[in-house]
């Protein structure tokens, strides 16, 4: 029996099919979840993929946060359900307060799409165990609202508790405070990041690197060990 | 105010009508009266005015476009040809691919962000309407002088619009062009291409058949935006002093379009539609008349049922509105409930606005009163056709006599080196990453190659690795020197780009951007370009499947360079065999394929170093292009080359610099016997490519070229961290990178 990983589709979600593919490539079973459906269909983990849910109108992630499926995901996350938010999914997670902080428009005000180098700062979360502490990986980044901000107290707390999971290495592409690219909650089951690991799972496609596959193999191993 | 119903129009034959303000000519208005046997109602006049506009009716271009059909090469791959929303090509394994390139030039000058955004939206809906899932977009863009203040208004807006809309739809942007030339200052060219994939059985056509079938309008509500976009905007020349035409530009909502795509694909999957058409230029006037015209019966529409954003819109305005993100489907009554259910799932508004009748008229009602009663073919397909006078302009001879081959050339190795740097840093030859990095090229997870590669390549089957490649090319400078040859050079370059990536070219779509058809010189350029393109497609065996004509690209008396933009679609059986442009491995051998002649007319060198345009463009040899293509495809399939780059603007040195920078490796070049170093580096002779050959494959590769009669000249080796021309000069990759990548950010960031 393999792990079942839910992939949520909101109106305006773009990377749901890519994320399902990444789950499949890692050897797990992707389960499509629909925003209007509260039922999580017994999945073992959930990914909130990237895109422009509800057109990013009002504020990125602000409307999706109120969808029926999120009620179940928020409750599940508090009980330890592993949740990964990528890009727009990360924005949704901050809107739900499962993760602290917020994302503002990039400091250069442009959409930016590039192969981005990251440093793994915490390899003990549900989604990063297959990486080495301090390892540098390159995965695509693509967003216009990617500048991570939080107040000093929260930033200090995140750092003190080792909850910064990824930092931008070499170059900070959007003005994120303390070069933060991704964070986790205190329990380590909820992770959000702006770059896109699901776009870096096949050597043929995109940048030609597979540095993103570790997210999906990490969660798969954790779930298979647990069962 | 009295509603101008059919009855009212019959009773008041002498009412003055605003046909001239709507862009119609006296004889066109007279013909409408003759067709109807009475004066048209206001609503009918609105429909005819938009549908008989240059943009919709192709009235000036039609007689020239016929050649694309008449000279079409026999091609088994063509499933749907010219005339539908887009052409469809068989790519094997049961898959069909549809693609088309269109213009949104005039709106993008008036309101760059929305003009460009809705250009993307419109072409995506065309592709969707064929039954396909859109899988990629590309944007060939042309702007005025890079340092002109208005370019700083137009370019960032256009780029943000292309990205803002396309990124939000989840379509990878995998190619295109960015070109600067003062001739586009008042008429930027914003062309947009979309590619879609479907199974053969999913092809849908725009026709309304089956009496009793329902007409369903779905998507966004209809608003007051874009009224008369095709007639008052796209079919007239801009004047410097006239009132702003901003209200004629549409406003896009990519979120709504994304829902429309997913909703429509789900509807297709359940086979719920008998015919479908997107609403673009000319809005409901176009969709209803084209659907009815192509079908077997008539159509009756209750116009007051159309959901509105603005309740005060008149019936005429509703018929002319170009509000975006709308589609019109013909649905059998038994499927209507399920259709509406799927729309509800995706939060898409859907309304039954009418039905197909067994008559032969398009009848439109407003609160029970008939306001339109027309034969639909007369609106959609039997508009006016003009044989505009055309004549080779008097200045053409002088332009061609001003020979670029006679321009002063570098007198020393040092000067040669300096001119290489000048050229690769020129805005037209510089890296466009600052622009294309604002587009998502990764989404959907099937992007095998994207710009700055020679072609964009998309995997369409994960199990078999079947893929398609598309390249778009155009060179207005060449076309200005000789429009016939210029059109063929654009075709040849796009064809070569597809083949260089390892894909077999199959079909063509074109976007023909020209000046006013009322100017005999511009019309001659158009006629010559069409003839060149049609002849070229016949010779290469790649039919034109559809496209778009954009005329009136001129400000006052000054037209843009004639700019035919050609898109070539190719198929590759196994995308893992693709050939990228990057020189990845040191020690590999560089071969130049093809013949290098002294051809500098219209060249990037003549522009960058001398700001010159004159002489003749490079000669075209399409037999040679075919042979080169076959060699490149074989070499890719059999693993004989690891990298390849087509030679076009900027010649050999431009290609080598790009491949070196992309791969992070230098190259040592040797001038072949009998060639002058300057000509070797800068000539733009067509039918050439540079390839990187592993030493183990050298013999096999050169044997193949020899056996097939393709000149292959060893010109150097991938080596070091500089581009070096032996005995002449060397330039480090760092210096080249600074020159090549610094220009555009310095101008725009």
Boltz contact constraints between the chains, C-beta under 6 A:
constraints:
  - contact:
      token1: [A, 11]
      token2: [B, 259]
      max_distance: 6.0
  - contact:
      token1: [A, 11]
      token2: [B, 347]
      max_distance: 6.0
  - contact:
      token1: [A, 12]
      token2: [B, 255]
      max_distance: 6.0
  - contact:
      token1: [A, 12]
      token2: [B, 258]
      max_distance: 6.0
  - contact:
      token1: [A, 14]
      token2: [B, 170]
      max_distance: 6.0
  - contact:
      token1: [A, 14]
      token2: [B, 443]
      max_distance: 6.0
  - contact:
      token1: [A, 18]
      token2: [B, 445]
      max_distance: 6.0
  - contact:
      token1: [A, 21]
      token2: [B, 445]
      max_distance: 6.0
  - contact:
      token1: [A, 52]
      token2: [B, 168]
      max_distance: 6.0
  - contact:
      token1: [A, 55]
      token2: [B, 255]
      max_distance: 6.0
  - contact:
      token1: [A, 110]
      token2: [B, 438]
      max_distance: 6.0
  - contact:
      token1: [A, 111]
      token2: [B, 163]
      max_distance: 6.0
  - contact:
      token1: [A, 111]
      token2: [B, 167]
      max_distance: 6.0
  - contact:
      token1: [A, 111]
      token2: [B, 438]
      max_distance: 6.0
  - contact:
      token1: [A, 112]
      token2: [B, 437]
      max_distance: 6.0
  - contact:
      token1: [A, 113]
      token2: [B, 437]
      max_distance: 6.0
  - contact:
      token1: [A, 113]
      token2: [B, 440]
      max_distance: 6.0
  - contact:
      token1: [A, 114]
      token2: [B, 437]
      max_distance: 6.0
  - contact:
      token1: [A, 140]
      token2: [B, 442]
      max_distance: 6.0
  - contact:
      token1: [A, 142]
      token2: [B, 440]
      max_distance: 6.0
  - contact:
      token1: [A, 199]
      token2: [B, 442]
      max_distance: 6.0
  - contact:
      token1: [A, 204]
      token2: [B, 576]
      max_distance: 6.0
  - contact:
      token1: [A, 205]
      token2: [B, 445]
      max_distance: 6.0
  - contact:
      token1: [A, 206]
      token2: [B, 442]
      max_distance: 6.0
  - contact:
      token1: [A, 206]
      token2: [B, 447]
      max_distance: 6.0
